[in-house]
Every structure is written in structure tokens, then in C-alpha cells.
Amino acid sequence: MADGQFDDLLMALASKHKNVEELSFSILSFFERRTDLFHIMESSTDRMGFGPGMAEKMFFKHFQFFQTRYASREQPQLLEAMARAANSNSSGTAVTDGPPEITETSNAQQVAPAAASRVEQPAPEPQAAPEPPALPENTRKMMRHISTWNGAVTDKYHWSQSISETTVEVEVEECKAKDIKVDITPTRLTVKCKGNIVLQGKLHEKVTVEECMWHLDDNKIVVSLEKQRETWWKCVLEGDQEIDTTKVESTKSMEEYDGETQGAIRKIMFDQSQKIQGRPTSDQIRTADIMKDAWNAPGSPFRGSEFDPSILNLSGPVPEDFFEDLEKKRIEAARQERDQAAGAQVVSESPA
């Protein structure tokens, strides 16, 4: 397994978060939305997900391994207490959450001797980190491949998809990138390794060739296909085993929409939240701001008085053409002011 190989990438990700809690939330959110980590296998024939409790055990084993490794390097004085806590936990004794605690009494008794011997005695050597716990064979097999979320496993490849992209993984013999040739057209896909065709056929839907890409990862060719049409594929290549697209996870993340659609969605979500709290919607807030500007405008019946939104009907629905008509009136008023100013200037410049 990679250890430190992606530190630069992960540091860039971490810099976008305020703390570790936010970072871990984003990572688990990615697992939930884009992988099958949380999918529970219901039978031995399932082709995605993990057995009941398997994913939790995998994460807990990794957490214990790295916690012990960190303590060995930075807090070796806690290793013995951690070992006792682990033994108590394995024997069925209840263990409180969080790192093992050292009582005030035992700590106070050890402070003086420890301080006196700090110079005379060398610091204890960090204990060697334990080997990572072994994972079940079927789990390790799954982890060697891409997620099959919203896709499947065929005799020739693994594949997954989002509404806009399909990812295909093909296993090949030991080779280098120069031995691989991937040919992608809008309707066909061909993958060759050392001159031999390992995958070939007509794509289920058309793709945008300029946005497609591939890479070689540990004797696996991973091809990313950008769909021309946002739709769910039943298969990657025509004639291959098909999936039931009515059962795919069709949730779409906000980032997958264009800017205009994202703005409309955020507006709807804001308005719903405001209505639940009994507060004005975005249109009503905007209307109130406009009315406040017009409150003391020339010709206003409220001119000279303090703005009081309670006497205006701001709770009802705002007509779609309200803001458009108001903008037209503003433009017309500005033109009239400009023409009046130009006329006044002509009069002042005319000879007496």
C-alpha cells in the first residue's frame, strides 16, 4: 500500500479545510458519493460493496496501526497504557473512547524521578511499528480495482460511471506505458497491449474524444470516457452484460451543474430554509431593498418618513415580470434625467 506517496496531493486537499474533522468529512463524503465503500453485500453473488461490518473493521485496523506508529515516534510513554487498553478491549472489558489516560496519582509519583534521570539516562528508543493488519483476501481483491459504483464487473473489465463520465479498468500483463495503445473515437474503444487487442467494441453512447484520457496503474489500464450526453449507460460496449439503470445511485453533486443552475439550486434551498424559519425569501428581501430605495424618491407618498416595511405587502409572491418592469422604469427615468440635464446645459450656453 502507498505510504506517503500522495502527500503533496493530500496536503493540497487539507489546505482547503479548517481542521481535521472537516477533512475527514470530505474524504468520507467522497467515499459515500463516488465509491461502493458503504454498500453492504447481501449475497455472495453481489459484485460491489463489502460484507456486513467489513468496511468498519478495515478502517479501524488502519486507525489502530497508524495511532500506534505515531505514538511510537512521538509519545512512546503512552505505548504501555495503549497496550493495556487494547488488551482490556479484546478481553471484553469496557474501554472509554479516546486515547488512554494516565491518572494524576501515578503521574505525580513519576514526575520527580523522570526529571532527575532525564539527563543521565538516554531516552527510550522508539518501538518498531507493528506490521499493518492483514485484510481479508476478498477485501484486498476489491481494493486492487476501481470502484464499480453504478457499473459492474465483466469478464474483461471493471467499470463505474457518473452521469457525465464512465471509467473502465482493464487488467493487462506486466508492461510499460509505451507498450499500451488506446484508440478512442466518438463511438468505439480499442485497447492494445504489446500489439495484442485486450478490449475492442462499439461504445454504448457517444463520447467527447478530446476530454477522454487513460493511464497505466500497476498493470491496469484505466480509461476515462467523457459522455457526450448526460445519461446512465447500461453497459460500456455493446453486447456486454447490461445493468439495470433504474437502480443506479442518481444523486448529482452541486459541482456537476453549470454556474447558472448552481445559482438557481442555491436560491431554492435558501428560500425553503427561510420559509421554514418564517423569514422572507430572496425575492421578498430583494423587493424590500428596492422599496426602501424608492421610499424617499420624488413623487413617493412616503417621502420624508422613516422606512416601514410592515405597511407594504412583501409576504405575497413576487410576479416574474416585476423586476423586469422595474428595471425598465429605472432606465427610462435615467434617460429623462440625462435629457433634462442636456437641455439645461444648452440653455445656459446659448447667447443672451
C-alpha positions in Angstrom: 0.0 0.0 0.0 1.1 3.6 -0.7 2.5 5.3 2.4 3.4 9.0 1.8 3.2 8.7 -2.0 0.4 11.1 -2.3 1.4 13.6 0.5 1.6 16.6 -1.9 -1.9 15.9 -3.3 -3.4 15.3 0.2 -1.7 18.4 1.6 -3.3 20.5 -1.2 -6.6 19.0 -0.2 -6.0 19.5 3.5 -5.2 23.2 2.9 -8.8 23.7 1.8 -10.2 22.7 5.2 -10.2 24.4 8.6 -9.4 21.3 10.6 -9.0 17.5 10.6 -12.7 17.0 11.2 -13.7 18.9 8.1 -11.0 17.0 6.1 -12.2 13.6 7.3 -15.8 14.6 6.5 -14.9 15.5 2.9 -13.0 12.2 2.4 -15.8 10.1 3.8 -18.3 12.1 1.7 -16.3 11.2 -1.4 -16.4 7.5 -0.4 -20.1 7.7 0.1 -20.9 9.5 -3.2 -18.3 8.1 -5.6 -17.4 4.6 -4.4 -19.1 1.4 -3.1 -17.4 1.5 0.4 -20.7 1.9 2.2 -22.6 -0.6 0.1 -23.3 -3.8 2.1 -23.1 -7.0 0.1 -26.3 -9.0 0.7 -25.2 -12.2 -1.0 -22.1 -13.9 -2.3 -23.1 -13.1 -5.9 -23.0 -9.3 -5.3 -20.4 -7.6 -7.4 -19.9 -4.4 -5.4 -19.5 -3.3 -1.8 -18.3 -5.1 1.3 -19.6 -7.7 3.7 -21.5 -6.5 6.8 -19.1 -4.8 9.2 -16.1 -5.4 6.9 -15.6 -1.8 5.9 -15.7 -0.6 9.5 -13.1 -3.2 10.6 -10.8 -2.2 7.7 -10.9 1.4 8.8 -10.5 0.6 12.5 -7.5 -1.6 11.8 -5.8 1.1 9.8 -6.6 3.7 12.5 -5.0 1.5 15.2 -2.0 0.8 13.1 -1.2 4.5 12.5 -2.1 5.5 16.0 0.4 3.0 17.4 3.1 4.1 14.8 2.6 7.8 15.7 2.8 7.0 19.5 6.0 5.0 18.9 7.6 8.0 17.3 6.1 11.0 19.2 4.6 9.6 22.5 6.4 6.4 23.4 5.5 6.9 27.1 1.8 6.1 26.2 2.5 2.8 24.4 2.3 0.7 27.6 -1.1 2.3 28.6 -2.4 1.9 25.0 -1.4 -1.8 25.0 -3.2 -2.3 28.3 -6.3 -0.6 26.9 -6.2 -2.8 23.8 -5.8 -5.9 25.9 -8.8 -4.9 28.0 -10.8 -4.2 25.0 -10.0 -7.5 23.4 -11.0 -9.4 26.6 -14.4 -7.7 26.7 -13.7 -5.0 29.3 -15.3 -1.7 28.5 -12.9 0.9 27.3 -13.7 4.6 27.1 -13.3 6.5 23.9 -10.2 8.5 23.1 -6.5 7.9 24.0 -5.7 6.0 27.2 -5.5 8.2 30.3 -2.8 8.3 32.9 -4.2 9.0 36.4 -3.0 12.1 38.3 -1.6 10.0 41.2 0.6 7.8 39.1 1.7 10.8 37.0 2.7 12.8 40.1 4.7 10.0 41.5 6.7 9.7 38.3 7.4 13.4 37.6 10.4 13.8 40.0 12.3 10.6 39.1 11.7 11.2 35.5 13.0 14.8 35.7 16.1 13.7 37.7 17.1 11.0 35.3 16.3 12.9 32.1 20.0 14.0 31.6 21.7 10.9 33.0 19.7 8.3 31.1 19.2 8.1 27.3 15.7 8.5 26.0 14.0 5.1 25.3 14.3 4.0 21.7 11.0 4.2 19.8 9.5 0.8 19.4 9.2 -0.6 16.0 5.9 0.0 14.4 3.8 -3.2 14.0 3.1 -4.6 10.6 -0.3 -3.5 9.1 -3.0 -5.9 10.0 -3.9 -8.4 7.3 -7.1 -7.8 5.4 -9.4 -10.5 4.1 -8.5 -11.8 0.6 -11.7 -10.7 -1.0 -11.3 -7.2 0.5 -7.7 -6.9 -0.9 -9.0 -8.0 -4.3 -11.6 -5.3 -4.3 -9.1 -2.7 -3.2 -6.9 -3.5 -6.2 -9.6 -2.4 -8.6 -11.5 0.8 -9.2 -15.0 1.1 -7.6 -17.8 -0.4 -9.6 -20.3 2.1 -8.3 -23.2 2.4 -10.8 -21.3 -0.1 -13.0 -20.3 -3.7 -12.9 -17.6 -6.3 -13.3 -17.4 -8.2 -16.6 -15.1 -11.0 -17.7 -12.9 -8.4 -19.5 -13.0 -5.2 -17.3 -14.4 -3.3 -14.3 -16.4 -0.2 -14.9 -18.2 2.6 -13.0 -20.0 5.8 -14.0 -21.3 9.1 -13.0 -24.0 10.9 -15.0 -21.3 12.6 -17.2 -18.3 10.1 -17.2 -17.6 6.4 -17.5 -14.4 4.8 -16.1 -13.1 1.5 -17.4 -10.3 -0.6 -15.9 -8.7 -3.4 -17.9 -6.1 -5.8 -16.5 -3.0 -6.4 -18.7 0.2 -8.3 -18.4 3.3 -6.7 -16.9 4.2 -3.8 -19.3 5.1 -0.2 -19.6 3.1 2.8 -20.9 4.9 2.6 -24.2 3.5 -0.9 -24.7 -0.1 0.4 -24.5 -2.1 1.9 -27.3 -5.6 3.2 -26.6 -7.7 4.3 -29.6 -10.9 6.3 -28.8 -13.4 7.6 -31.3 -16.8 9.0 -30.6 -18.3 5.6 -31.0 -15.6 3.0 -30.5 -12.9 2.0 -28.0 -9.8 -0.2 -28.7 -7.2 -1.1 -26.1 -4.0 -2.9 -27.1 -1.1 -4.2 -25.0 2.2 -5.1 -26.8 0.2 -5.2 -30.1 -2.5 -7.6 -28.8 -6.1 -6.4 -28.6 -7.3 -6.7 -25.0 -10.6 -4.7 -25.4 -12.4 -3.6 -28.5 -16.0 -2.7 -29.4 -18.7 -0.1 -30.0 -19.4 2.2 -27.2 -22.9 2.2 -25.7 -23.2 6.0 -26.2 -21.0 8.6 -28.0 -18.1 10.2 -26.1 -16.2 13.5 -26.4 -12.8 12.3 -27.6 -10.9 15.5 -26.6 -12.0 15.0 -22.9 -11.2 11.3 -22.7 -7.9 10.1 -21.2 -6.2 7.0 -19.9 -3.3 5.9 -17.7 -1.4 2.8 -16.7 -1.6 1.9 -13.0 0.1 -1.3 -11.7 -0.7 -3.4 -14.8 -4.2 -2.0 -15.1 -5.2 0.4 -17.8 -7.8 2.9 -16.6 -9.7 4.8 -19.3 -11.9 7.8 -18.5 -14.7 8.4 -21.1 -16.5 11.8 -21.1 -20.1 11.3 -22.2 -21.5 13.5 -24.9 -24.9 13.1 -23.4 -25.6 13.1 -19.7 -27.3 9.7 -19.3 -26.8 6.4 -17.5 -25.2 3.7 -19.5 -26.5 0.1 -19.4 -23.0 -1.2 -20.5 -19.7 0.1 -21.8 -19.5 -1.9 -25.0 -22.5 -3.1 -27.0 -23.1 -6.8 -26.5 -21.6 -6.9 -23.0 -23.5 -7.7 -19.8 -26.0 -4.9 -19.0 -27.0 -3.4 -15.7 -30.4 -2.1 -14.5 -30.1 1.7 -14.8 -33.2 2.1 -12.7 -31.2 1.0 -9.7 -28.2 3.3 -10.1 -27.4 6.0 -7.5 -28.6 9.0 -9.4 -27.6 11.7 -6.9 -25.8 14.5 -8.6 -23.3 16.8 -6.7 -23.7 20.5 -6.9 -20.3 20.9 -8.6 -21.5 18.9 -11.6 -24.0 21.6 -12.6 -23.2 24.7 -14.6 -22.9 28.0 -12.7 -26.4 29.2 -13.6 -28.0 26.0 -12.4 -26.0 26.0 -9.2 -27.2 29.5 -8.5 -30.8 28.5 -9.1 -30.5 25.5 -6.8 -28.9 27.6 -4.0 -31.7 30.1 -4.4 -34.3 27.4 -4.0 -32.6 25.9 -1.0 -32.2 29.3 0.7 -35.9 30.2 0.1 -37.0 26.8 1.5 -34.9 27.4 4.6 -36.2 30.9 5.0 -39.9 29.7 4.7 -39.3 27.0 7.3 -38.0 29.7 9.7 -40.8 32.1 8.9 -38.4 34.6 7.3 -38.7 36.4 3.9 -37.5 34.7 0.8 -34.8 36.0 -1.5 -37.3 37.7 -3.8 -39.0 39.3 -0.8 -35.7 40.6 0.5 -34.9 42.0 -2.9 -38.3 43.6 -3.1 -37.9 45.2 0.3 -34.5 46.6 -0.7 -36.0 48.1 -3.9 -38.9 49.6 -2.0 -36.5 51.1 0.6 -34.6 52.8 -2.2 -37.9 54.1 -3.7 -39.3 55.2 -0.3 -38.0 58.7 -0.5 -37.9 59.0 -4.3 -39.6 62.1 -5.8 -43.3 61.5 -6.0 -43.4 58.8 -3.3 -46.3 59.2 -0.8 -43.9 58.1 1.9 -41.2 60.7 1.1 -39.8 62.3 4.3 -40.9 59.5 6.6 -38.9 56.5 8.1 -39.0 53.3 6.0 -41.6 50.9 7.4 -41.8 47.6 5.5 -44.7 46.4 7.6 -47.1 48.6 5.6 -46.0 47.1 2.3 -47.3 43.7 1.1 -43.9 41.9 0.9 -45.2 38.5 2.0 -47.0 37.6 -1.2 -45.5 36.0 -4.3 -43.4 38.4 -6.5 -44.5 38.4 -10.2 -41.9 37.2 -12.6 -42.0 40.4 -14.6 -41.9 42.7 -11.5 -38.1 43.2 -11.5 -38.0 43.4 -15.3 -40.6 46.2 -15.4 -38.9 48.0 -12.5 -35.6 47.9 -14.4 -37.2 49.4 -17.5 -38.7 52.2 -15.4 -35.3 52.9 -13.9 -33.7 53.1 -17.3 -36.4 55.4 -18.6 -36.0 57.7 -15.6 -32.3 57.8 -16.1 -32.8 58.8 -19.7 -35.2 61.6 -18.8 -32.7 63.0 -16.2 -30.0 62.8 -18.8 -32.1 64.6 -21.4 -33.2 67.3 -18.9 -29.6 67.9 -17.9 -28.5 68.1 -21.6 -31.4 70.6 -22.2 -30.4 72.8 -19.3 -26.8 72.8 -20.5 -27.9 74.0 -24.0 -30.0 76.8 -22.4 -27.1 78.0 -20.3 -24.7 78.1 -23.2 -27.0 80.0 -25.6 -26.1 83.7 -26.1 -28.1 86.2 -24.1 
